Amino acid sequence: MDLSAGLPVRLLLLLLWSVAPQALRPGSHSLRYLFMGASKPDLGLPFFEALGYVDDQLFVSYNHESRRAEPRAPWILGQTSSQLWLQLSQSLKGWDYMFIVDFWTIMGNYNHSKVTKLRVVPESHILQVILGCEVHEDNSTSGFWKYGYDGQDHLEFCPKTLNWSAAEPRAWATKMEWEEHRIRARQSRDYLERDCPEQLKQFLELQRGILGQQVPTLVKVTRHWASTGTSLRCQALNFFPQNITMRWLKDSQPLDAKDVNPENVLPNGDGTYQGWLTLAVAPGEETRFSCQVEHPGLVQPLTATWEPSRSQDMIIGIISGITICAIFFVGILILVLRKRKASGGTMGDYVLTECE
């Protein structure tokens, strides 16, 4: 199938498949690599590109044109001459070659290559691979290795059985071909169950060494107005590691989870994280609520409340003062006009002339 007609849709599928969030259990960490490429790079996609993530932090990139691994996180910048970085670079170069071979195999099994008198010309197609591992809180591990073709799930490796699971009937030809090569299957299993977890632990040690045991440097609560009503937002900034618990209290008692918008935690780009939690409140009841934050770097939970700033109080005071003065002035003016009317229009040396 030629991609030229539906290219924007397929590019969107590529993006969604690549950046889909990876759910982690509490206390777990992941190392994953995303490979992507197009059989015809003139479509605007690379022939092969790799991105590496520790949890949700991008730390390395690689592409077929440069054939070089590039550091993308502060904690890895000083490691580019280390044995760990050398092993990573060699792995990415090997995956580059493997990706291209696998791409041609899959296209051949789909009959997606046009044969001319002189050469084989590939049609326009997209291949994606995601592989990696997780280390859980109890130190157990799990691995994953999946292929996607033209935006659809294609094959998934099963380390326990050394087999490939086909996501669609047309993937069976590739499945049978790969399962004949048991050496490759054992190497893939060894990487997922041994090499990947060891590498992940090394990367996590580097992170901790650079970042230390950082805690939220600032937890604050702000108030916001919208057409839907008033809300409070609790923000926790610059913390590491990622695990954090944020909850709202009303009169010092925890609220039901259904009354609170889901917690959001995102990377800052420097290895630390930020999180926020919002709550809809009735106007005038803001001070009854407080935000409680728990984090591994805190000795005890930290609680923050919303407090009006002095500038807000001053503005409110000025507006109130102007309003009172205006009411007082209008009252005096009414009394003066009544007195003038009662006295026939004269008041001392001044005469107020009525309009005819």
N, C-alpha and C positions, 0 to 999 in steps of 0.2 A: 504494500500500500504506500503510495506517495504521500509525504507529509505536507507538500507545498500548499495544498488547499486549506488544510486545517491546522496550519502551523501555530497561530496564536493560541488556540485552545490547547494544543499539545505542549506548548511551552509553559502554559499555566499549570497543566498537569504535572509537568516536570518539577516546577517550583514547589507545588503543594506536596508532592511525594517526597521531595528532598528535605524540606524544612518542617515536616510534620513533627510535632512535639513528641519526645520520647518519655513516656510516663515512668517515673522511678519510685521505688518503694522508699519510705523514710529511712535515712541512714545509708542508702545505696549510692554508688557512683558508677558512671559509665564512660567508656571510651568507644567512640564510633567514627567510622570513616564513610564519607559519601563520595562515590565516583559517578561521574556523568560525562556523556559525550555524544556527539552526533556523527553519523557515518559520512556526512558531507558538511565539513566545517563552514562552508560558505553560507550556511543558514543563519549564521550569527552565534552558533554554539561551538564550544571547543571540541577538538577531536578527543581529548581526555583531560579532565580536571578532577582533582581530589581535594576534599576539605576534611580536616580532622578536628574532632570536638572532644574535650573532657567535660562531662556533664553537658552544659549548654554553652561552654566557652570555646570559641574557635581558637585553635592554637597553631595550626599548620595548614598551608596550602601548597599545591603542586599542579603543574600543567605540562602537557606533552611537548609544547613548544620550547619551554625553557629547560625542562628536565631537571628542575631544581626545587628542593623543598624550601619554603619561605616561612620563617617564624611569624606568628600572628598574635601572640600573647606576651605580656611583659615578663612572665615568669619563665619563659622559654628562650628569651632573647640571648641570655648569657650562656646558653648551653649548646650553641651551634658548632662548637669544636669538641663536644663530648662524645663518648662512645654511644650513648643513648641516641643522640641526634644522628650519628652516622648510621646506626641500625635502622632508624626510622626512614632516613633518606633512601637507603638501599631497598627497604620494603616498598616504598612508594614507586621507585623505578621498576621493581618487579611487578607490582600491581598494574602499572602502566602497560607493560608488555602483555600481561595476562588479560587485561581488559580488552585490548585490541583483538587478541586471538579469540576470546569468548564472543566478542561482537560479531566477528566474521562467521563463527560457528552457528550462532543463533540466526543470523540473516540467511545463511545457507540452508538451514533447516526450515526456514519460512519461505524459501525460494524468493528472497528479497534482493537478489543480485542479478543484474542483467549481463548476459554473456555476449560480447561482440567478437568479431574476428581477431581483434588484437588483444583485448584484455577484459577483465571482469570489472564492470562499473557498478558500484553500490548505489542503491536508491537512498532516499533520505529517511533515516530512522534514528531513534534515540534509545540509548541503553543507560540504565541507572543501576548502581549497586550500593547497598548499605551493609556494612559488616562491622562487628565489634563485640564488646562484652560488657557485663555488669558485675561488680563486686558488691555483694549485699552486706548488711550490717552484721550478720552472723559469719561473715567471711566466705560464704558459699559463692559460686560463680555461675553465670549462664552466658551463652554466646549466641550470636545471630549472624546470618549471611544470606542476603536476599537479592534477587535480580528483578528489575522491572524493565519491560520492553514497550516502547511507544506509549508510556504513561500508564501501563497496566501491570499488575503483579504477574511474574513469570515463573521463577523457580526459587525455592528456599531450601537451604542445606539443613539436614538433621544430623547433628554431631553424634548422637547415640547410636544411630543405625548406619551412619556413613552414606546415607541415601539422599536424593534430592526429591522434594515434593513439588509436583507440577501444579501450577495454579490454573492452567487451561490446557485443553487437549493438544494444541499445537506445540506445547512445551515438552511433550513426551519424547520426541526425537532427541532433543538435547539432553534430557534427563538420562535416557538409556546410554547415550554416548559417554557422558561424564561418569556414570556409575561403573563403567568398564575400567576406568583408571582409578584403582583403589589407592595407589600411592598418593595421588593428589587429594583424595578424600581424607586419608589419614593425616596428611600435612595440614589440611584445613582444620580438622578437629584439634590437632595439637596447638595450632595457633589460637583458636577460640578458647580452649580450655586451659592452656598453660602460658603461652607467650603474651597474649593480650592482657590477661589479668595482672601479670608481672609488670608489664609496661604501664598499665593504668596506675598501679601502686607507686611506681617511680615518678610518674607525672604528678600525682597527688602530693607526694613528698616535696617536690619542687615548688608546687603552689604554696604549701604551708610554710616552706622555708622563706619564700619571698614575701608573702602576705602576713605571715604570723597568724595568731588567733584573733582576728579582728572582730569587733563587735559593732553594733549600730552606733555610729558616732553622733547621730541625731535622730531622735524620735519626736515627731511633732504632730499636732492635730490642727487642722485648718477647717474653716467653715466656707461653704459654697452655696450660691443661689442659682436656681435654674427654673425653667417653666414648670417643671414637675414638682418643685418644692425645695426645701432646705436639706442639705446633707453635710456630714462631717467626714473628713478624710484623714486617716492615720497613715503616716509615712515613716518608714525605717530606712535609713540611708547608710551606704558604705559598710556592709557587714560581710563577714566570711567566717565559716563556710556558709553554704547556701541554706541549710536547714534553719527555719525560723517559724515561730508560731505567733500569730497576731489574733487578738480577740477583742470584742467590744464588751464593756461592762455598763450596766445601767444601775445607778445607786449601789455600785460595788458588787453587783451580781451579774454573772455571765448571761449574755443574750442567747436566744435560740439561733442556731446556724441559719435557719430559713429567713431570718430578719436581716441578715448581713450579706452584702455583695461578696462574691468569691475573692479570696486573697490572690494578689498578683505579685510574682517575684520575677525580676528580670535582671540580666547581667548589666553592669555599668560599662564594660569594655576594658577595665583595668584589672580584672580578676575578682572584684568585689560585686556585691549585689544590692539591689534596692527593692523594697516591697511596699505595698499600700493596701488599705482596706477602707471601704466606704460604708456609710450608714445613713439612711434617710431618717430625719428627726423632725419633730414638730417645732415651729418657731417658738423661742422662749424656753425650750427645754434642753438647750445644748449643754449646759453645765452639769446636767445629771449623768452625762455619759463620759466614759474614760476608755482609753485604749491600752491594753496590756500586751507587752511583747516579751517573749521568751526566746533565748538564743544560747547555744553552747558556750559562748564567751561571756555570758552574764552570770554573776554569782546568784542573783535572784531576779525575778521578773521586773521589768521596767514599766511604769505606768505614766501615761501622759494625758492631759485634758486640754480642751480648747479654752483659751483665754482671750478676751477682746484686747486688742493692742491699745496703747495709750492714744495713738493717733485717732483710732476709731472712737474712743471715749471723748476725745477733744472735739471731733467733728460732731458727734451726737450732742455734746454740750453746747456748742456754738449754734447748731440748728435749733435746739430747744430754747436757748436764750433769745435768738432772733424771733422765734414764734411767740414767746411771752411778751417781748417788747412790742411786736406788731399788734397783739391783742390789746395790750395796755394803751397803745396809741389810738387804735380804733375806738376803744371805750371812751377816751378823753374827747376825741373828735365828735362822737355822738352826743356827749354831754354838752359840748360847746354849741353844737348846732341847735340842740333843744333849747338851751338858754338864750341863744340869739333869736330864735323864733318867738320865744316868750316875751322878749324885750323889744320886739318890733324891728329887729335887724341891726341894732347898735350894740357894740361891745367895746367900751372905753373910747379910744380915739379912732377905732377902726369901724368901717361900715361895710358889711358883706352885701353886695348888690345881687338881687335875685334876677334870673333871666326872665325876660318878658315872653 
